[in-house]
């Protein structure tokens, strides 16, 4: 375990007062393996909640929860309307849904069947910025299009942090490049190094 991850684990284990950071991770095409790499390099107890926002076909029967479980020690579940977001838990956006967060509770709704484009990442990033301000972290991995770029700006405007995958390591660089051009990410790194950067950030904020 990386030294900073070990320090964070010990800090939490000793009962240090917790602050709930909410980390929202958005991706589409090519981002699944990047997501696995990211979670494989996080500490056992990162003291944050994770929201996974993946572009999926409307009628797709996803096994994302089953596929992610071997790569993390954290419990994984599909997000349900009015779920209370808890630390050290992963919530997945279900197919054909949009999601926001208010006062720590997830709110889900069906996508408009007339909408051809999927802006699920921007929708959640924007609400996360309003809900969590400086406790919000947005992460953008591989994907086509520009979803997440506007939401990244909103997170920064409210004092949060934005981490973006190095486009050179992404199978599809549209989303990372769009976020970089639209915003000024705090870190631009390969997925496993993004995990290290997030761990260092949470550790630094935990000790304030």
ABEGO torsion letter per residue (X at the ends): XBAAAAAAAAAAAAGBBBBBBBBBBBBBBGAAAAAAAAAAABBABAGBBBBBBBBBBAABBBAAAAAAAAABABBBBBBBBGBBBBBGBBBBBBBGBBBBBBGGBBBBBBBBAABABBAAAAAAAAAAAAAAEAABBBBBBBEBEABGAAAAAAAAAAGBBBBBBBAAABABAAAAAAAAAABBBABBBBAAAAAAAAAAAAAAAAAX
